[in-house]
């Protein structure tokens, strides 16, 4: 049997690297546009002879983590072609809804599971193993033609897309709020065309938590962005929106910005310690202020009862799996963090871990 995947734009780059690392083997995976996020969990697979697993693994969640999970699945197919791995990327929140309903085996997540999601899993008796797989920065992006501003402060970003900016259609509309918050950035008289993730996305959640929440409570506002922009669940649609306006504004995961090359421009960001460009190096050393961990959450019952799930995750936490994320703009965990993830999986340690919070 062949693996079936829903592919995002980055997948081809990830896969190319992973195939190069895979002892020169060439995959024969069959890609389809099938959406398997709502299918029955693959917990019933049985192991057959020769060390091979046979069964189905259903993965859904973050569109940011999706390319990593797909690439690992395609490479895993070289090792165990009898396993079918279905990967979908509707967003972290939507993925957790499926996962906590027991409809998927693995939930990709670009943030840690929330208290509400933990409660939903508990109510449905879904225990999970939390595995941190990589780090990612969020790139605040615009069209390369927009050269009036090179660096944005957190105050600037809040003024442009925070809850108080609803109705602003020009960059200059945000000037008063930015100045009130202590910024000396001068916003140009240019159309403010925003394309960015929606509330179903972990990228949205991380952006709000890291940038917007610094201001919202003091100003009596909800912890959310303005609602009136082009909200897209697909990162490639966000990139297309940024390309479509010469004074656009949005944000995506660092890997998607890097993959887009010269078609978008990333702002430097000042989180209080000066302007820093988003790169793998600045995310790894902690100097870039908008960064976050990436996770997979594994249904513990699926891991126990379905040899296909166990085999896939074993491969995921190998050197060919999460350690390969650096080649596509994601940032590798430090050795100690990497080993913590491996240990959590090998021990089948359920629940969240303190170091994953935030």
C-alpha positions as CSV (number, residue, x, y, z in Angstrom):
1,X,0.0,0.0,0.0
2,X,1.1,3.6,-0.5
3,X,0.9,6.5,1.8
4,X,-1.6,9.3,1.0
5,X,-0.8,12.9,1.8
6,X,-2.3,16.3,1.6
7,X,0.7,18.4,0.5
8,X,1.6,22.0,1.4
9,X,4.0,24.0,-0.7
10,X,7.0,23.2,1.5
11,X,6.5,19.5,1.3
12,X,8.5,19.0,-1.9
13,X,11.5,20.7,-0.4
14,X,11.3,18.8,2.8
15,X,10.9,15.5,1.0
16,X,13.8,16.2,-1.4
17,X,16.1,16.6,1.5
18,X,14.9,13.6,3.4
19,X,15.1,11.4,0.3
20,X,18.7,12.5,-0.1
21,X,19.4,11.4,3.4
22,X,17.7,8.1,3.0
23,X,20.5,6.0,1.6
24,X,19.7,7.1,-1.9
25,X,16.3,5.3,-2.0
26,X,13.5,6.7,-4.1
27,X,10.0,6.7,-2.8
28,X,6.9,5.6,-4.7
29,X,4.3,7.3,-2.5
30,X,1.0,8.1,-4.1
31,X,-0.2,11.7,-3.4
32,X,-3.9,12.4,-3.4
33,X,-6.0,15.4,-2.5
34,X,-8.1,13.2,-0.1
35,X,-9.0,14.8,3.2
36,X,-8.7,12.1,5.8
37,X,-9.0,14.3,8.9
38,X,-12.4,12.9,9.8
39,X,-11.7,9.2,9.2
40,X,-11.8,6.6,11.8
41,X,-8.6,6.3,13.9
42,X,-6.1,3.8,12.7
43,X,-5.9,2.1,16.1
44,X,-6.7,-1.4,14.7
45,X,-3.5,-2.1,12.7
46,X,-1.8,-5.5,13.3
47,X,1.8,-6.3,13.0
48,X,2.8,-9.0,10.5
49,X,6.0,-11.0,10.0
50,X,9.4,-9.7,8.9
51,X,9.4,-6.8,11.4
52,X,6.9,-5.0,9.2
53,X,3.9,-3.1,10.6
54,X,0.6,-2.9,8.7
55,X,-2.0,-0.4,9.4
56,X,-3.1,3.2,9.1
57,X,-1.9,6.3,10.9
58,X,-4.1,9.4,10.8
59,X,-2.4,12.7,11.5
60,X,-4.1,16.1,11.5
61,X,-3.4,19.6,12.8
62,X,-0.9,22.4,12.3
63,X,-0.2,23.4,8.7
64,X,3.2,24.5,10.0
65,X,4.1,21.1,11.3
66,X,2.4,19.3,8.4
67,X,5.4,19.4,6.0
68,X,7.6,17.8,8.6
69,X,5.1,15.0,9.3
70,X,4.5,14.4,5.5
71,X,8.2,14.3,4.8
72,X,8.8,11.8,7.6
73,X,5.9,9.7,6.4
74,X,7.3,9.6,2.8
75,X,10.7,8.5,4.0
76,X,9.1,6.0,6.5
77,X,7.4,4.5,3.5
78,X,10.8,3.4,2.2
79,X,11.3,1.5,5.4
80,X,7.8,0.1,5.8
81,X,5.6,0.4,2.7
82,X,2.7,-1.5,4.3
83,X,1.8,1.4,6.5
84,X,-0.6,4.1,5.2
85,X,0.0,7.5,6.7
86,X,-2.7,10.2,6.1
87,X,-1.6,13.7,6.9
88,X,-3.8,16.8,6.9
89,X,-3.2,20.4,8.0
90,X,-6.4,22.3,8.8
91,X,-4.8,24.1,11.7
92,X,-3.7,23.4,15.3
93,X,-7.1,24.1,16.9
94,X,-9.1,22.0,14.4
95,X,-6.5,19.2,14.7
96,X,-6.9,19.1,18.5
97,X,-10.7,19.0,18.1
98,X,-10.4,15.9,16.0
99,X,-7.7,14.4,18.2
100,X,-9.6,14.9,21.5
101,X,-12.6,13.3,19.9
102,X,-10.5,10.2,19.3
103,X,-10.7,10.7,15.5
104,X,-6.9,10.9,14.8
105,X,-3.8,9.1,16.1
106,X,-1.5,12.1,16.0
107,X,-2.1,15.8,16.3
108,X,0.5,18.2,14.8
109,X,0.6,21.4,16.8
110,X,2.5,24.7,16.5
111,X,1.8,25.5,20.1
112,X,1.3,23.5,23.3
113,X,-2.1,22.1,24.0
114,X,-4.4,24.5,25.9
115,X,-6.3,23.9,29.2
116,X,-9.6,23.7,27.2
117,X,-8.2,21.1,24.9
118,X,-6.8,19.1,27.8
119,X,-10.2,19.1,29.3
120,X,-11.8,17.9,26.0
121,X,-9.3,15.1,25.8
122,X,-9.9,14.1,29.4
123,X,-13.7,14.1,28.9
124,X,-13.3,11.7,26.0
125,X,-10.6,9.6,27.9
126,X,-8.0,10.4,25.3
127,X,-4.5,10.2,26.9
128,X,-1.6,11.6,24.9
129,X,2.1,11.7,24.7
130,X,3.5,15.2,24.0
131,X,6.7,15.3,21.9
132,X,8.5,18.5,21.0
133,X,9.9,18.2,17.5
134,X,11.5,21.5,16.5
135,X,11.5,25.3,17.0
136,X,10.1,27.8,14.6
137,X,10.1,31.6,14.3
138,X,7.1,33.6,13.0
139,X,8.1,35.9,10.1
140,X,6.2,39.2,9.9
141,X,6.1,39.8,6.1
142,X,5.3,42.2,3.4
143,X,5.7,42.6,-0.3
144,X,9.4,43.2,-1.4
145,X,8.3,46.5,-3.0
146,X,7.4,47.9,0.4
147,X,10.6,49.6,1.5
148,X,9.4,52.4,3.8
149,X,9.9,50.3,6.9
150,X,12.6,47.7,7.7
151,X,12.0,47.0,11.4
152,X,8.8,46.9,13.4
153,X,8.4,47.0,17.2
154,X,5.8,44.9,19.1
155,X,4.0,48.3,19.6
156,X,4.0,48.8,15.8
157,X,2.6,45.4,15.2
158,X,-0.1,45.8,17.8
159,X,-1.1,49.2,16.4
160,X,-1.5,47.6,12.9
161,X,-3.3,44.4,13.8
162,X,-4.3,44.5,17.4
163,X,-8.0,44.7,18.4
164,X,-8.0,48.5,18.4
165,X,-7.0,48.7,14.7
166,X,-10.3,47.4,13.4
167,X,-11.3,49.5,10.4
168,X,-7.8,50.8,9.7
169,X,-7.2,50.7,5.9
170,X,-4.0,52.7,5.7
171,X,-0.7,52.2,7.5
172,X,-0.8,55.7,8.7
173,X,-4.1,55.0,10.5
174,X,-2.0,53.1,13.1
175,X,0.3,56.0,13.8
176,X,-1.6,57.4,16.8
177,X,-1.7,54.0,18.7
178,X,1.9,53.3,17.9
179,X,3.0,56.7,19.2
180,X,1.0,56.3,22.4
181,X,2.8,53.0,23.0
182,X,6.2,54.7,22.7
183,X,7.1,53.8,19.1
184,X,9.0,56.3,17.0
185,X,8.3,54.4,13.7
186,X,6.7,56.6,11.0
187,X,4.0,54.8,9.1
188,X,3.6,55.7,5.4
189,X,0.5,56.7,3.6
190,X,-0.1,53.4,2.0
191,X,-2.9,50.8,1.8
192,X,-2.8,48.4,4.6
193,X,-3.7,45.0,3.1
194,X,-3.5,42.2,5.6
195,X,-3.5,38.5,4.8
196,X,-2.7,36.3,7.8
197,X,-3.7,33.1,9.7
198,X,-7.1,32.7,11.2
199,X,-8.2,31.7,14.7
200,X,-8.1,28.0,13.8
201,X,-4.3,28.3,13.4
202,X,-1.7,27.7,16.0
203,X,0.3,30.3,14.2
204,X,-2.4,32.8,15.1
205,X,-2.5,31.7,18.7
206,X,1.3,32.0,19.0
207,X,1.3,35.4,17.4
208,X,-1.4,36.7,19.8
209,X,0.3,35.2,22.8
210,X,3.8,36.6,22.0
211,X,3.0,40.0,20.5
212,X,-0.6,41.1,21.2
213,X,-1.0,40.0,24.8
214,X,1.8,42.3,25.8
215,X,-0.6,45.3,25.3
216,X,-4.2,44.1,25.3
217,X,-4.9,43.8,29.1
218,X,-3.4,47.2,29.9
219,X,-5.5,48.8,27.2
220,X,-8.7,46.9,28.2
221,X,-8.8,44.8,25.1
222,X,-9.4,41.1,24.3
223,X,-6.4,38.9,23.6
224,X,-7.1,38.8,19.9
225,X,-6.2,40.5,16.6
226,X,-8.6,42.8,14.7
227,X,-11.2,40.6,12.9
228,X,-11.3,42.5,9.6
229,X,-8.5,41.0,7.5
230,X,-8.2,38.3,4.9
231,X,-8.0,35.2,7.2
232,X,-6.4,32.1,5.5
233,X,-5.9,28.6,6.9
234,X,-3.5,27.8,4.1
235,X,0.0,29.3,4.4
236,X,0.4,29.3,0.6
237,X,-2.7,31.5,0.4
238,X,-1.2,33.9,2.8
239,X,2.0,34.1,0.7
240,X,-0.2,34.7,-2.4
241,X,-2.0,37.5,-0.6
242,X,1.3,39.2,0.4
243,X,2.5,39.0,-3.2
244,X,-0.8,40.6,-4.4
245,X,-0.3,44.0,-2.7
246,X,2.7,46.2,-2.7
247,X,1.9,47.4,0.8
248,X,0.7,44.1,2.3
249,X,1.2,42.8,5.8
250,X,0.9,39.4,7.4
251,X,2.8,36.7,9.2
252,X,3.7,33.0,8.6
253,X,6.0,30.4,10.0
254,X,9.7,31.1,9.3
255,X,10.0,28.0,7.1
256,X,7.2,29.2,4.7
257,X,8.8,32.7,4.5
258,X,12.2,31.2,3.6
259,X,10.6,28.8,1.1
260,X,9.0,31.8,-0.6
261,X,12.3,33.3,-1.4
262,X,12.3,36.8,-2.9
263,X,8.5,36.8,-3.4
264,X,8.0,38.2,0.2
265,X,10.1,40.3,2.5
266,X,10.5,39.7,6.3
267,X,10.6,42.6,8.6
268,X,13.2,42.7,11.4
269,X,11.4,42.8,14.7
270,X,12.3,44.6,17.9
271,X,10.9,42.9,21.0
272,X,12.7,45.3,23.3
273,X,16.3,44.5,22.6
274,X,16.8,45.9,19.2
275,X,15.9,44.9,15.6
276,X,16.5,41.2,14.8
277,X,15.9,39.5,11.5
278,X,14.2,36.1,11.6
279,X,16.7,33.3,10.7
280,X,17.3,29.8,11.9
281,X,20.3,31.1,13.9
282,X,18.4,33.9,15.7
283,X,15.5,31.6,16.6
284,X,18.0,29.0,17.9
285,X,19.9,31.5,20.1
286,X,16.7,33.2,21.4
287,X,17.5,36.6,20.0
288,X,14.5,36.7,17.6
289,X,11.6,37.6,19.8
290,X,8.7,35.8,17.9
291,X,9.6,32.1,18.2
292,X,7.8,29.0,19.4
293,X,8.1,25.3,19.8
294,X,6.5,22.8,17.5
295,X,4.9,19.5,18.7
296,X,3.3,16.3,17.8
297,X,0.8,14.7,20.3
298,X,0.3,10.9,20.0
299,X,-2.8,9.1,21.2
300,X,-1.5,6.8,23.8
301,X,-4.1,4.1,23.1
302,X,-3.2,4.2,19.4
303,X,0.5,3.9,20.2
304,X,-0.2,0.8,22.3
305,X,-2.7,-1.0,20.0
306,X,-1.6,0.0,16.6
307,X,1.9,-1.1,15.5
308,X,1.8,1.3,12.6
309,X,1.5,4.3,14.9
310,X,4.3,3.1,17.1
311,X,6.6,2.4,14.1
312,X,5.9,5.8,12.5
313,X,6.6,7.7,15.7
314,X,9.7,5.7,16.3
315,X,10.9,6.8,12.9
316,X,9.8,10.4,13.6
317,X,12.0,10.8,16.6
318,X,15.0,9.3,14.8
319,X,17.8,11.3,13.3
320,X,16.2,11.0,9.9
321,X,13.0,12.5,11.3
322,X,12.9,15.6,13.5
323,X,16.6,16.3,13.2
324,X,16.1,16.9,9.5
325,X,13.8,19.9,10.1
326,X,16.7,22.3,9.9
327,X,17.1,21.9,6.2
328,X,13.8,23.6,5.5
329,X,14.0,26.5,7.9
330,X,12.8,24.9,11.0
331,X,15.3,24.9,13.9
332,X,16.6,21.8,15.5
333,X,16.2,21.2,19.2
334,X,19.2,21.3,21.4
335,X,20.6,17.8,22.1
336,X,19.2,17.8,25.6
337,X,15.7,18.8,24.4
338,X,15.8,16.3,21.6
339,X,16.7,13.6,24.1
340,X,13.8,14.7,26.3
341,X,11.4,14.2,23.4
342,X,12.9,10.7,22.7
343,X,12.7,9.7,26.3
344,X,9.1,10.9,26.7
345,X,8.2,8.7,23.7
346,X,10.1,5.7,24.7
347,X,8.6,5.8,28.2
348,X,5.2,6.5,26.8
349,X,5.0,9.4,29.2
350,X,1.5,10.9,29.0
351,X,0.3,14.4,29.7
352,X,2.1,17.7,29.2
353,X,5.6,18.7,30.5
354,X,6.4,21.9,32.3
355,X,9.1,22.9,29.7
356,X,6.5,22.9,26.9
357,X,4.4,25.6,28.4
358,X,4.3,28.9,26.6
